[in-house]
Amino acid sequence: MIYGFLSTILFILIIPFWLIAGIFKPKLIHGFKTKCGYFDAPELKDTIVFYGVSVGEVIALENLIKKTKETFDNKIVVCTGTQTGQEIAKKKLGEIADFITYFPFDFPFCVGHFLNKVNPKTIIVAETELWPNFARLVNNRGINLLIINGRISDRTYNSYKKLSFFFKPVLRNYTRILTQSEQDNQKLISIGANLETTSVMGNLKFDITRRECDFDLGQGRIIIAGSTHSTEDELIIPVFEKIKKEFPDVKLLVAPRHPERHEAVKKLIEKTGLNWGLRSCGDKFDDKEIIMLDTMGELGKAYALCYFAIMGGSFNKTGGHNPLEATVFEKPVISGKCVHNFKDIYALLTQSNAAKLVENAQELEEYMRKLLSDNDFYNKCCEDCKNVFESNQGALDRVIDVLKELY
């Protein structure tokens, strides 16, 4: 109660400065009114609310939300904390969720307005987002409150541990806490989470299924450069040219992330002097050295055909793309160092040889050469991909089972 009162006073004091700052940096106040709990919503009752703060969390929740929709009759509400999170939620879940909105600011009146509008029976929070006012008010209303896919970094843990007197009562407001690993489980319990209601679920992001590949690209060891961005093709294609001289059977399937870059990538490929073609024309590697994947919706399936994958968006400042699209087929992944969109996944994959982060073109070339020349090492990488999936899957079903217990 004291925290709620003090936080309300703080909000009143800082709101003028916040709004002024938003004039110069609009991102700060995007969705401000909605986050205060003022928004129009359809008539909702006994909803199941999912909260994923941004892109990575929303993507991780996608299959769980679909399964929940299939399993329960409740209306589904999806919340995010960022504008990019909203965009991806509407893109991926617009036809599944009954309502998509922003998560409220953690001030009592904002939370109260939000709860009155969405009328939840259960609220599911992805990762470990601890909001004291939100947790207390939800608990006071008898609403189920879950943390799923919970994790806590060493740095955050050390900070929370010093303030365990504060976080213990916050954590006790949660109906269930389901963590990614035993280590995360023990950390949260040591901070104050209830031993009886805190358990390991595995990692939700690994609960993906292989997409059946219904096409053939022909002969050769295929390297896929997936979801590449500007400057990345300029790095990867010259490295492939060097590798190709040493390993004649190697082929390159390059898949630009954005269709508007197709013409620019074609020009880069033409400069190599190698035989090349387009997937849209039905070209195959039987008589081509490079093929550009210029069709939509086929990259996820194409990873089944590759020898290994180079993940785009990681050699610039994009933050990487999902490496699990390749490793689910037991194919190793190489990425640049910029992988903050999937840092928790890469942390698991790079503990073994399932994935490798490289700094520059030279390191990329060296590692590609190692995968292509050392068959024992390559097979070990593929086995590591398989093992990391086997040890992390099953999380989705675990959450559904917990929801069935509550209902």
Secondary structure, DSSP 8 states (H G I E B T S, - for coil): -HHHHHHHHHHHHHHHHHHHHHHH-GGGGTTHHHHTT--------SEEEEE--SHHHHHHHHHHHHHHHHH--S-EEEEESSHHHHHHHHHHHTTT-SEEEE---SSHHHHHHHHHHH-EEEEEEES----HHHHHHHHHTT-EEEEEEE---HHHHHHHHHTHHHHHHHHTT-SEEEESSHHHHHHHHHHT--GGGEEE---GGG------------SSEEEEEEEE-TTHHHHHHHHHHHHHHH-TTEEEEEEESSGGGHHHHHHHHHTTTS-EEEGGGT--TTS-SEEE--SSS-HHHHGGG-SEEEESSSSSSS----THHHHTTT--EEE-S--GGGHHHHHHHTTTTSEEE-SSHHHHHHHHHHHHH-HHHHHHHHHHHHHHHHHHTTHHHHHHHHHHHH-
